[in-house]
Amino acid sequence: MNMLLRDFLLRLHLCKGIGIVGKTKVYDWLTTKPWYEESLPSSDALVAIGGVSSHHQAAFIASYTQLIQDDQLVNQLVDGEKWLCISDPGYPESLRESYACPIILFYRGNLNLINGRLLGIVGAREATSYSTAILKHLIPGKISHRMTIVSGLAKGVDKLAHQCAMANNGKTIAVIGTGLDIAYPSANRFLQEQIAREHLLITEYPNHTKGYRSHFPERNRIIAGLVQSVLVTEAKHHSGSLITANLALQNNRNVLAVPGPITSKLSVGTNELIAAGAKPILQPEDILEEFIS
């Protein structure tokens, strides 16, 4: 069967029953051997290589068998969206070298933004006016003109970060945990559509995929893999923002945090990050230093 590697990887990515780590294991295995167009890996081989659990093996085998044979189904799942494959020359090296990197990214907008200077900004969904003040203090000017702001388009700090970048003639990338056609939360639909038109909207999930709880930590790893530095504005002691910060550390990225009042629950996480070695951010220059050094 004549099939390009990127086409095979798209079909593997669309399979049910195999997780993000399993897909990466299969890709890593494929890079160790020549790509033979006339013979594709068997489903049994991929089960072993990808570490597919016994509970999901039947679903994976059925899905893989169907997707390899059915071009119409593949086109239906892609749904006309543009996509970037890990085997493409334009795939960012920083992301390729990160933990469980996505083998496929669906996108709308300006893909060139993905290879620039990228600053991740994350924080509490229930952000206070302190986060608004922080972003208005840090982003306008030097930051918005020199780097692209990356966040997850959630409510709170994510939304504020995207809006602040755009309001100051900067660029932004939104990494979402749903299909490109779904806005979650729905209140962000207009902002999501604007980012897709004028900036960059990316996801690893095909259209019609809802925002399942497990998708958001998975989305966070993409943010942590894409960027050179991650800035946390406000965060509770246990929060998704701290998960992103820890993933960034695992990927040898710079972790930056804004100190806050010790009496504020939403500053506990950022203050703890600083106590553990994250760089405290007081001025835009503190961020710029991380991109110059």
Number of C-alpha atoms within 10 A of each C-alpha: 10 9 14 11 18 16 13 15 20 21 24 22 24 19 21 16 20 24 17 16 16 21 25 21 16 21 19 13 13 15 10 8 8 7 13 14 12 8 10 14 11 11 17 13 11 22 21 13 17 21 17 21 15 10 9 14 20 16 14 22 21 14 19 23 14 15 19 19 12 12 12 10 14 17 11 11 16 18 13 9 14 13 17 20 19 21 15 12 9 13 18 15 13 16 21 17 12 20 18 19 21 25 23 25 22 19 23 19 18 16 18 10 17 20 15 14 15 23 28 29 28 31 32 24 17 14 18 13 8 14 23 16 10 16 19 16 13 19 22 18 15 14 19 21 14 15 20 25 28 29 29 27 28 23 18 18 28 23 19 22 26 25 19 22 25 20 13 15 12 22 25 29 29 26 25 28 28 23 20 25 16 17 21 18 11 11 11 15 15 11 17 24 18 15 23 20 13 15 22 24 27 27 23 27 25 23 19 13 15 17 17 9 9 9 16 18 16 18 22 24 23 28 30 33 30 29 26 21 25 31 24 28 27 32 30 20 16 10 15 18 27 23 15 28 30 18 23 27 17 13 20 14 21 20 25 25 28 23 22 19 10 10 8 12 14 24 25 19 27 29 22 17 24 17 12 9 11 20 19 20 19 14 13 16 12 14 23 15 9 16 15 6 5
